[in-house]
Amino acid sequence: MCIYIMNRFIYGYVNKDSAYTYLLENREVWFIPIINVDTYTYIETIYKTTNQMVFLRKNRRSDNFTNVNVCGTFFVF
């Protein structure tokens, strides 16, 4: 999706589309790629099958550690 939107901006700018030209010349535009592809794919699959949005803030790896919480901080015993 990120590449698709970048291509739309480039195509619009090259072809002198006023909306894209204005945005690119007068605003700062950032494109951030997906970093956690595993979670993205999982959310997309759930949405397609249930039509409900699921929000996950970390990876889906199951940890069997008792001294690490969800935020990744370690407890000292």
Z-matrix of the N, CA and C atoms (Angstrom, degrees):
N
C 1 1.440
C 2 1.524 1 111.05
N 3 1.314 2 116.34 1 -38.27
C 4 1.454 3 120.36 2 -179.75
C 5 1.535 4 110.98 3 -62.25
N 6 1.318 5 116.51 4 -43.45
C 7 1.470 6 120.75 5 179.66
C 8 1.523 7 110.44 6 -67.43
N 9 1.333 8 116.45 7 -37.34
C 10 1.470 9 120.50 8 177.73
C 11 1.528 10 110.54 9 -60.44
N 12 1.317 11 116.92 10 -46.39
C 13 1.465 12 120.66 11 -179.38
C 14 1.521 13 110.73 12 -66.74
N 15 1.332 14 117.49 13 -39.89
C 16 1.466 15 120.33 14 176.59
C 17 1.524 16 110.49 15 -60.27
N 18 1.324 17 116.90 16 -43.58
C 19 1.462 18 120.28 17 178.55
C 20 1.524 19 111.61 18 -62.61
N 21 1.328 20 117.58 19 -38.61
C 22 1.464 21 120.87 20 177.59
C 23 1.525 22 110.75 21 -62.53
N 24 1.323 23 116.75 22 -43.19
C 25 1.467 24 120.70 23 178.55
C 26 1.529 25 110.62 24 -63.02
N 27 1.320 26 116.58 25 -46.24
C 28 1.477 27 120.47 26 -178.97
C 29 1.524 28 110.34 27 -64.06
N 30 1.329 29 116.76 28 -47.59
C 31 1.460 30 120.64 29 -179.83
C 32 1.528 31 110.99 30 -61.04
N 33 1.322 32 116.19 31 -43.92
C 34 1.465 33 120.04 32 179.19
C 35 1.520 34 112.42 33 -64.16
N 36 1.324 35 117.00 34 -38.93
C 37 1.466 36 121.17 35 179.84
C 38 1.526 37 111.31 36 -68.91
N 39 1.329 38 116.20 37 -44.06
C 40 1.467 39 120.37 38 -179.36
C 41 1.526 40 110.98 39 -64.40
N 42 1.333 41 116.34 40 -37.05
C 43 1.470 42 120.68 41 -178.53
C 44 1.528 43 113.10 42 -90.75
N 45 1.327 44 116.70 43 15.45
C 46 1.472 45 123.63 44 173.77
C 47 1.531 46 113.11 45 60.73
N 48 1.321 47 117.85 46 35.03
C 49 1.468 48 121.04 47 172.77
C 50 1.521 49 107.32 48 -69.48
N 51 1.325 50 117.01 49 125.89
C 52 1.468 51 120.39 50 -171.71
C 53 1.524 52 112.76 51 -63.45
N 54 1.320 53 118.02 52 -35.71
C 55 1.469 54 120.33 53 -178.75
C 56 1.528 55 111.02 54 -66.81
N 57 1.325 56 116.21 55 -48.11
C 58 1.468 57 119.77 56 -179.99
C 59 1.524 58 111.54 57 -67.82
N 60 1.321 59 116.16 58 -39.90
C 61 1.461 60 120.10 59 179.07
C 62 1.527 61 110.53 60 -61.97
N 63 1.328 62 117.08 61 -44.05
C 64 1.458 63 120.62 62 179.06
C 65 1.528 64 110.78 63 -62.08
N 66 1.331 65 116.91 64 -47.79
C 67 1.455 66 120.32 65 -178.34
C 68 1.529 67 112.21 66 -60.90
N 69 1.317 68 116.30 67 -44.98
C 70 1.459 69 119.25 68 -176.40
C 71 1.520 70 113.62 69 -74.94
N 72 1.313 71 117.78 70 -26.33
C 73 1.459 72 119.88 71 -179.91
C 74 1.530 73 113.10 72 -91.35
N 75 1.321 74 117.70 73 -19.99
C 76 1.462 75 120.33 74 -175.07
C 77 1.524 76 114.96 75 -119.15
N 78 1.289 77 117.48 76 -4.72
C 79 1.458 78 121.53 77 -179.31
C 80 1.522 79 110.13 78 -131.11
N 81 1.299 80 115.06 79 162.03
C 82 1.468 81 120.83 80 174.95
C 83 1.529 82 107.45 81 -100.11
N 84 1.318 83 116.78 82 117.31
C 85 1.460 84 121.81 83 -175.83
C 86 1.520 85 108.74 84 -109.99
N 87 1.330 86 115.68 85 129.17
C 88 1.460 87 121.60 86 178.75
C 89 1.520 88 109.05 87 -117.44
N 90 1.322 89 116.05 88 138.24
C 91 1.459 90 121.68 89 174.59
C 92 1.519 91 107.82 90 -116.22
N 93 1.313 92 115.98 91 119.47
C 94 1.461 93 121.16 92 -177.13
C 95 1.522 94 108.75 93 -113.06
N 96 1.313 95 118.09 94 117.07
C 97 1.466 96 120.01 95 -178.97
C 98 1.529 97 111.38 96 -73.47
N 99 1.304 98 115.19 97 164.62
C 100 1.460 99 120.82 98 177.26
C 101 1.518 100 108.49 99 -73.01
N 102 1.318 101 115.68 100 130.69
C 103 1.460 102 120.11 101 -178.50
C 104 1.518 103 111.24 102 -99.68
N 105 1.316 104 117.07 103 -38.88
C 106 1.454 105 121.42 104 -177.63
C 107 1.527 106 109.07 105 -102.65
N 108 1.313 107 116.70 106 80.62
C 109 1.461 108 122.56 107 -174.13
C 110 1.522 109 111.62 108 -65.42
N 111 1.320 110 118.12 109 -35.69
C 112 1.455 111 121.78 110 -178.93
C 113 1.525 112 110.93 111 -59.84
N 114 1.305 113 117.19 112 -48.55
C 115 1.462 114 120.88 113 179.74
C 116 1.523 115 110.70 114 -67.89
N 117 1.316 116 117.87 115 -38.72
C 118 1.458 117 120.89 116 178.86
C 119 1.519 118 111.01 117 -60.19
N 120 1.326 119 116.91 118 -45.50
C 121 1.463 120 121.64 119 179.42
C 122 1.525 121 110.71 120 -63.16
N 123 1.326 122 116.88 121 -40.67
C 124 1.462 123 121.62 122 178.38
C 125 1.530 124 111.06 123 -63.11
N 126 1.325 125 117.71 124 -46.17
C 127 1.459 126 121.92 125 179.77
C 128 1.525 127 110.15 126 -63.22
N 129 1.330 128 116.84 127 -42.22
C 130 1.454 129 120.81 128 179.55
C 131 1.526 130 111.07 129 -62.48
N 132 1.331 131 117.62 130 -41.23
C 133 1.459 132 122.08 131 178.78
C 134 1.521 133 111.27 132 -64.48
N 135 1.325 134 116.69 133 -44.97
C 136 1.470 135 120.90 134 178.76
C 137 1.529 136 110.17 135 -62.26
N 138 1.321 137 117.40 136 -43.05
C 139 1.460 138 120.60 137 -178.98
C 140 1.521 139 111.63 138 -64.14
N 141 1.327 140 116.60 139 -40.86
C 142 1.468 141 120.00 140 -179.47
C 143 1.525 142 111.84 141 -66.78
N 144 1.330 143 117.95 142 -34.44
C 145 1.463 144 120.22 143 -177.04
C 146 1.521 145 113.14 144 -86.78
N 147 1.336 146 118.64 145 -33.15
C 148 1.468 147 120.71 146 -175.50
C 149 1.522 148 113.59 147 -113.39
N 150 1.315 149 117.30 148 -11.39
C 151 1.463 150 123.31 149 -176.45
C 152 1.529 151 111.63 150 60.22
N 153 1.330 152 116.23 151 28.65
C 154 1.463 153 121.89 152 176.42
C 155 1.522 154 108.97 153 -122.45
N 156 1.328 155 114.96 154 137.85
C 157 1.452 156 119.82 155 179.48
C 158 1.521 157 109.97 156 -81.94
N 159 1.332 158 116.11 157 132.65
C 160 1.461 159 122.43 158 178.57
C 161 1.522 160 107.23 159 -115.19
N 162 1.322 161 116.59 160 136.25
C 163 1.457 162 120.46 161 179.49
C 164 1.518 163 109.22 162 -115.10
N 165 1.309 164 116.75 163 121.33
C 166 1.457 165 122.68 164 176.34
C 167 1.513 166 107.24 165 -121.77
N 168 1.312 167 117.59 166 138.02
C 169 1.457 168 119.53 167 -176.03
C 170 1.521 169 114.00 168 -102.49
N 171 1.306 170 118.01 169 -4.49
C 172 1.458 171 119.89 170 -178.72
C 173 1.516 172 109.16 171 -142.00
N 174 1.283 173 117.47 172 -165.68
C 175 1.449 174 119.93 173 178.43
C 176 1.526 175 110.86 174 -80.46
N 177 1.302 176 117.09 175 171.62
C 178 1.459 177 121.83 176 -176.97
C 179 1.521 178 112.13 177 -98.82
N 180 1.306 179 118.22 178 11.80
C 181 1.457 180 121.93 179 -179.56
C 182 1.525 181 109.96 180 -64.91
N 183 1.317 182 115.96 181 133.63
C 184 1.464 183 118.50 182 177.52
C 185 1.524 184 108.61 183 -90.49
N 186 1.314 185 115.69 184 117.48
C 187 1.459 186 121.54 185 179.08
C 188 1.524 187 109.15 186 -98.44
N 189 1.296 188 116.21 187 136.80
C 190 1.457 189 120.92 188 176.40
C 191 1.524 190 110.61 189 -102.65
N 192 1.316 191 116.10 190 17.18
C 193 1.454 192 120.39 191 -179.23
C 194 1.523 193 109.65 192 -83.23
N 195 1.296 194 117.28 193 136.48
C 196 1.462 195 120.17 194 178.48
C 197 1.517 196 111.67 195 -94.36
N 198 1.329 197 117.89 196 -10.65
C 199 1.462 198 119.47 197 -177.08
C 200 1.525 199 113.09 198 -104.56
N 201 1.330 200 118.59 199 13.68
C 202 1.462 201 121.65 200 178.58
C 203 1.520 202 107.92 201 -125.63
N 204 1.321 203 117.19 202 127.03
C 205 1.459 204 119.16 203 177.65
C 206 1.526 205 110.44 204 -91.99
N 207 1.321 206 116.95 205 -177.10
C 208 1.461 207 122.05 206 -175.15
C 209 1.525 208 111.76 207 -64.04
N 210 1.316 209 117.83 208 -31.66
C 211 1.465 210 121.49 209 -178.22
C 212 1.522 211 112.43 210 -76.97
N 213 1.329 212 117.56 211 -7.79
C 214 1.459 213 120.60 212 178.51
C 215 1.509 214 114.21 213 89.08
N 216 1.323 215 117.04 214 6.30
C 217 1.462 216 118.81 215 178.04
C 218 1.517 217 109.21 216 -87.14
N 219 1.317 218 116.42 217 149.16
C 220 1.451 219 121.77 218 -176.08
C 221 1.529 220 110.68 219 -99.84
N 222 1.295 221 115.22 220 142.60
C 223 1.452 222 120.90 221 175.15
C 224 1.523 223 108.76 222 -97.29
N 225 1.301 224 117.05 223 139.59
C 226 1.455 225 121.60 224 178.41
C 227 1.519 226 108.66 225 -105.64
N 228 1.325 227 116.40 226 127.80
C 229 1.463 228 120.97 227 -179.18
C 230 1.500 229 110.77 228 -106.24
